Amino acid sequence: MNLDKVAKKHGINPNSLNGKDDGLKIAVKSIQQLIPIFEKRNIDNQTIRDIKKLEEFLFDVSDSTIE
């Protein structure tokens, strides 16, 4: 599936998904928006920690270089 089809499938503007890195950045932003919602709803702390860990991993991957 190409990125244009991925964008359409997930309701993302195809112009904002120019590469896999953009997808990772969109995922990180989405997780950052979800965490405060989970905290307000008193979702258990372990779930919030796990999601934060996933956010950090995605951010690190999107910010990394190949050496």
N, C-alpha and C positions, 0 to 999 in steps of 0.2 A: 504494500500500500504506500503510495507516495505521500508527501507532506500535505499536499493540497487536499487529498482525500481524508487524511487524518484530521485536518482542520475542520473540514465540513462535518465529519462524523461527530466531532466533539464540540461543535458550535463555536469554534475559534475563528477569528478573522484570518483568512489565509495570508494576508499581507503581514501579519505579526508572527507567522511561523515560517521563517526563511531557512531554518536549519534545525538539526536536533538540539543544539544548544538553546535555541529559543524555546523549544518544548520543555526542556529542563527548567528554564527560568520561569515559564508559565506555571509549571508544577510547584516550584518553590513559592511563588507569590500566592497561589491558591492555598497551599498549606499554611502560609503565614496568616491568611485571612480566616482560615478555619480554627486555628488555635484559640483565639479569644472567644469565639462562639462556643467551643467546647468548654472552655474555662467558665463561662457564664452559666452553662447548662450543668455544671458540676459533673462532667464526664470524669471517670476515674483517672487519677493522676498518672498511673502507669501507661494508659492509652495516650495521654497527652505527651508524656516523655518519649514514647515510641514514635509518635508523629513528629515531634521536634527532631529526633534523631534522624528520621527519614528526610526531613527538610534539610538538615545539615549535610547529609550525604549527597543529596541532589545538588545543593549549592556547591559543594566541594567539587563534584564531578563537572558541573557547568563552568566552574572557574579554573579548572585544571588545564594543564598543557601536556602534550605527548612528548616524552623525552626518551 
